[in-house]
Amino acid sequence: MHDWVHTIDVAATIVVLKTPPGTGHLVGVALDESPFPEIVGTICGDDTIFAACRSAADAVTLAATLRDLGR
């Protein structure tokens, strides 16, 4: 996470991750294959990933977990 994710924000039930250009799909695949039960699915662009969560609380939890992984 530290090398590939610049920012992590929460918007209701969605965690929004910003990456360097051209790397959004790499992080998206890693999230899709991850064991995080909060993630329902992802939508990946060139430099942005939307990770849909089951609830707003799950989104906050996921964002905190991902931030901790980036340290």
HELIX and SHEET records of a PDB file:
HELIX    1   1 GLY A   24  ASP A   32  1                                   9    
HELIX    2   2 ALA A   56  LEU A   69  1                                  14    
SHEET    1   A 4 THR A   7  ALA A  11  0                                        
SHEET    2   A 4 ILE A  14  LYS A  18 -1                                        
SHEET    3   A 4 THR A  48  CYS A  53 -1                                        
SHEET    4   A 4 ILE A  39  CYS A  44 -1                                        
END                                                                             
